[in-house]
Every structure is written in C-alpha cells, then in structure tokens.
Amino acid sequence: MNKVFFPLIVLASLLCGNSRFTTIYIHDKPFLVEIADTPEKQSRGLMFRRQLKDDCGMLFIFADDEIRSFWMKNTLIALDIIFLNREQQVIDMVAAAPPCRADPCPSYTSKFPARYVLEIKGGMAEKMKIEIGEKIFMAVD
C-alpha cells in the first residue's frame, strides 16, 4: 500500500465510519462511501449518524436487480437516496428524505429495479445537479 493512500484510508474511516469503503465519482467529484453489502449492514444503513460530510455516503450493493424500498427509521439526518441499475446509471432518486421521528415511517421505493442504492447528505443531489440517466462511476466487486 503506498504511503499516500494509507492516510486516506485512515481519514476516510474517521470521516465516513469504520466500514469497508470505496471511492465513487459524481461529475468527477470523489465521494468516500461505506459499503453496505451484507443484510446486517444494509439493515442498519446510516441509522443513528448525527452528521455526514458532503463528500461521504453509503453504497448499498445487492446481488440482483429488484425494486428497492428504503425508510428513514432511526436516521437522524436528511438523505438523498439514489437508485442505480447494474450499469451504475441513476434510475430514480428521492431528494432530501427527512428523518423519521415517529412510527409509522414512510418507505421510499424505486420506480424501477435497482442493483445499487447510494445515500448521500440530503441536498447534495440537487447541489450537484444529479439527473436520471447519468452514470455514477464506481469500482465494485
């Protein structure tokens, strides 16, 4: 591991959490995202986080393309929920989904089958002018 990359891993861990992570690119802007690729990580998501940096997020990776449904239970910050197909193209979005403070919490369901779901700080999708059909560049296993 090169000497420059190691501090970036440590910094990402501090800013974005302690999970496995990767870098994705939205309009050439890098985002350090935690990987949620197990049922446990996917179930917990970004619950209980009090803050999220503008260039951090969480990437949910699924084995197949399905209609995906997310909710904001126990999530303390607004999130943009971006649904992506297997080609990593944006197929649907929920802008600034608010935290759920009381049951029942609403669900946010993709209009089309998604392979990946990206959660970033609420308002970033609008700020970055993310559009349906555009590609998010990522290296995923």
N, C-alpha and C positions, 0 to 999 in steps of 0.2 A: 504494500500500500504506500503510495507516495506521501511525502511529508506535508504537502498542501491539502490533500484530500482528507487525511485523518482529522485535522482540526475542524473541517467542515462537517464531518460526521458527529463529532462531539457537539458542535454548535447546533446542528440540526436536532440532535437529541434534546438539548436544553430548550430550544425554541418550539419544537414541534412534538415533543413527547419522547418516550423511551422505546417505541416500537421500531420494527424494521421500516425503512423508508426508501423512497426513490425520488428522483427529480423529474418533474414533468414540465412541459413548456406550453404556455399560453401566450400566443403572439410573441414568441421569443423571450418571454419573461419566465425565469425559472421559479418554480414552486417546490418546496420540500414537502412531500406528503407522506404521511404514515400509511402503511399498507394494512388494510383490513381484509385478510384472506382466509380467516377461519370463522366458523359460526360464533365463537366467543367474541372475537374482535369486532365482527360485524354487528353483533347484538349490542355491544357497548358503544361502539362508534365514538362520537365526540361528547358523550354524556359527561356532565359534571365539570367540563372545562370552563374556566372563568374568563379566559381570553384566548385569542387565536391571532397570530401575526398575519399581516396582509399577504405574505408570501408563503404561508403554510396551509395545510389542509389534510384531508384523509381521502385515500383512494380505496374504494371497496371493489374487490376483484371477485368475480363469480365464474364458475366453470362453464356456464351456458348462458344463452340469451333468453331472458324471461321479462315479463312485466315486473318491474320492481316497485316496492312500496316502502317508504320511509316515514318515520314520525320523529317528533322533537321531544319526546318524553325525557325528562331529566337533563335536557340540553339547556344550558344557561345563556347561550349567545345565539343571535340570528345567524343562519347559514344559507348560502346559495347551494342548492342541490342540483348537480349537473349530471344528466343521464347520458351515457355514451354507448354506442354499439361496438361490435367486435372490431370494427375498423377504426375505433377511437374517435368517431365523429359524434358531435353533440346532436342528440336526437330529441331532447326535451330538457327543460330547466324549471326550477322553482326559485324565484328570486326572494332573497331575504326571508326565508321561512322563520317565523318568530318562535322563541322558546315556548314550550308548553308548560303552563303554570298550574293547570288543574285538569283532572280526567273528566271526560274522555279527550285524549289528544287526537287532533286530525291526522290523517295519513296523506302523504303526498306520493301519488302513483304516476309512474311514467306512462306516456301515451303509447309508446312502442317498446318492444323488447330491448333490454339493455344488458350488456356484459359487464360494464363498469359504471360506478357511480362516484363522482367526485364531489366532496363537500369542501367549500372554502368559506372564508369570512363573508357574512351577509353584506351585499352591496358591491362586492368585488367583480361579479359577473357584469353588472351594469357599468361600473367604472372602467372595466377593460373592454367593454363592448363585445362580449362573447355572443355569438349568434348560432342559431340552429344550423347544422350542416358543416360547421367548421371543425377542423381536426385539432385535437389536443395531442401533443407529441409526448409519448411516454415509452419507457422501456419496462415491459412487464414480462414475468416468467410465464 
